[in-house]
Amino acid sequence: MTKISKRKTRLSFETDAEMRGWGSITVDKEKRKTRRVPVTRAIIVDVDNAFHGTVRLKGTRQAFDFSWEGLFLWAVEQKVMKERAEKKRLRDAKKRGRVVR
């Protein structure tokens, strides 16, 4: 298997996930007045190199850097927190005398 970083010079992809951001619409064309309105925008992931990447909302310039190692550690942390919450829910239900599946 070849690594994507060796095959592509620049990798960017659009996810199915959407976030709410801000956009603008023109209210009065003669006076060039605009109004800010909430819009949903797709999340874009740009891979800078083998170790880092950036995420941004489609149509915006503001980007946030992340490391792939940090992303992996965050995912592990989320899984551990979810498992702990499930164990606590089962333990609390057992104390109350309820059977939970």
N, C-alpha and C positions, 0 to 999 in steps of 0.2 A: 504494500500500500504506500502510495506517495503522499507526502504532506501537501496540503493546499498552499502553504506559504512558498513552496518550491515551484508550484505550477502557476500561481497567479502573482502578478505584481501588486494588484490592489483588489481587495475583496470587500464587497459591501452587499448586504442583503436586507430586505424589508420583511419584518415579521408580521404575523397575523394579529398580534396584540396591538391594541390601540390605547392611547392615553389622551386625556383631555388637555388641550392646550389653548392658546389664545390666537385669534386671527383678527383681521380687520375687514370691514366692508365700507364701501364708499357711500356716504349718506347724501352729499351734495356735490355733484361733479364740478359745478362752476366755482365753488369755494374750496374745493378739494378737501372737504371735511370727511373724516373717517370715524368709525365707531368700532371699538374693540368688542368682539363677541367670542364666546367659547366654541371651540371646534374640536373634533376628535382627529387625532393624527396617528399614523402608523409609526412604530418604533423601528429605527434604522440602526443596524449594527455595522460598524466599519472596522475591519481588522487592519491595524497599522503594521504590525510585524508579528513574529512568532510569540511574543510575550505580552503584548498590550493590545487594547482595542478601545473604541469609543462607541457610545450610544447617543442618539439624538432623536428628536421628533422630526418626521418628514416635513420638509418645507421650512425648517428653522436652521439657524447656524450654531446655536448653543449646543455644545457637545460635552459629554462627561466621560473621562478616561476611566478605565478599569484594567486590572491584570487578570489573566486567565487563571492564575493560581488563586487570587482573591475570590474570583467567581466560584471556583471549585470549593474553597473553604466555606464560603457563604452557603452553598447548597448543602454541604455536609451539616453545617450548623442548623439549617432549617429542618433537615430530616430528623436530627436528634431532638430538636424541640417538639416536633410533631409526635414522635414516639413517646416522649415524656408526658405530653398532654394526654395521649391515649391511655397510657398506663395509669395516670392520675384519675382519669374519668372512670376507668374500670374499677380502680381501688375505692373510689368514693361511692360508686354504685353498689359495690359489694358490702360496704359498711352500712348502707341503708337497707340492705337485704333485697336488692333488686338484681335480677339476672339480666346482664347486658351481653349482647352478642356482637 
